[in-house]
Amino acid sequence: LKKADSYSNNMYMSKDSIYKQLVSEYGENFSEEAAQYAIDNVEADWKENALQKAISYQDNMAMSPNAIYDQLISEYGESFTAEEAQYAIDNLPK
């Protein structure tokens, strides 16, 4: 749970990305049960995480809103939900 909290609050990761990182043999190597407990109990605002990640892409990589959206929802990218990604795009600073 502490590791999931750290990923959410410091790296603004999505729920899916945190779960994958927790169970990955190349990541934290927690059991699926432990990872699911962490995901079920972490206090996170997933839409806000998507927005913070989107702002990072906008500021550091000069990506367009369409490219940011695609990166946010990609299973090879950030794995946010479409709703979370759309919230991020709708709330990007102009």
Secondary structure, 3 states (H helix, E strand, C coil): CHHHHHHHHHHCCCHHHHHHHHHCCCCCCCCHHHHHHHHHHCCCCHHHHHHHHHHHHHHHHCCCHHHHHHHHHCCCCCCCCHHHHHHHHHCCCC
